[in-house]
């Protein structure tokens, strides 16, 4: 079973990311402090927000994080959390991806419905794509990266090379 979210176009996510970057006062910065945002800024903006890092054994192999909107908590797998602290681009993006889920649910009030038919979900209605796109737009803002190479985006924004390529192509 998959979930379907209310439709959000990339253009809308790009505008939302720009507003979020302004609120965070990082609108002109390429490398943003993802862990500081998780640990310090999110609890200030959302008093009910909390986070925790979870031992690797408590998450299935391919699960790196989760967002529990009912309890207002973002859980990050422990090795991913420490990787983000160390500047690992993939891990930094994973943390921002979970923050993006939270922001979409709290700020936008995105509603979900279950897809019992197991049919493919249209991209702009896929909550995973929405969080991926918003996280990418927050970490690699189109207006700041459009003239860079993928290697430059990865280095300057602190993301993985695949994330840099993806964000440049959209």
Long-range contacts (C-beta under 8 A, 24 or more apart in sequence): 1-114, 1-115, 1-116, 1-118, 2-114, 2-115, 2-118, 2-121, 3-112, 3-113, 3-114, 3-115, 3-121, 3-127, 4-112, 4-113, 4-114, 4-115, 4-121, 4-125, 4-126, 4-127, 5-104, 5-110, 5-111, 5-112, 5-125, 5-126, 5-127, 5-130, 6-110, 6-111, 6-125, 7-122, 7-124, 7-125, 8-104, 8-108, 8-110, 8-124, 8-130, 9-124, 10-124, 10-133, 10-137, 10-170, 13-130, 13-133, 13-134, 13-137, 14-137, 14-142, 16-103, 16-107, 16-108, 16-134, 16-137, 17-134, 17-137, 17-138, 17-141, 18-137, 18-141, 20-103, 20-138, 21-138, 21-141, 27-141, 28-144, 30-144, 30-145, 30-156, 30-157, 31-156, 31-157, 31-158, 32-138, 32-139, 32-157, 32-158, 34-84, 34-92, 34-95, 34-96, 34-99, 34-139, 34-158, 35-81, 35-84, 35-85, 35-95, 37-96, 37-99, 38-74, 38-76, 38-95, 38-99, 42-74, 42-99, 42-102, 46-72, 46-102, 46-106, 48-72, 49-73, 49-74, 49-102, 50-74, 51-75, 51-76, 52-76, 53-77, 53-78, 53-80, 53-81, 53-82, 54-78, 64-91, 64-94, 65-94, 65-95, 65-97, 65-98, 66-98, 67-98, 67-101, 67-102, 67-105, 69-101, 69-102, 69-105, 69-106, 72-102, 74-98, 74-99, 74-101, 74-102, 87-158, 89-154, 89-158, 89-159, 89-160, 89-161, 89-163, 90-159, 90-160, 90-163, 92-139, 92-158, 92-159, 93-135, 93-136, 93-139, 93-159, 93-160, 93-163, 96-135, 96-138, 96-139, 97-131, 97-132, 97-135, 98-131, 99-135, 100-130, 100-131, 100-132, 100-134, 100-135, 100-138, 101-127, 101-131, 103-134, 104-130, 104-131, 104-134, 133-170, 136-163, 136-166, 136-167, 136-170, 137-167, 139-163, 139-167, 140-164, 140-167, 140-168, 142-167
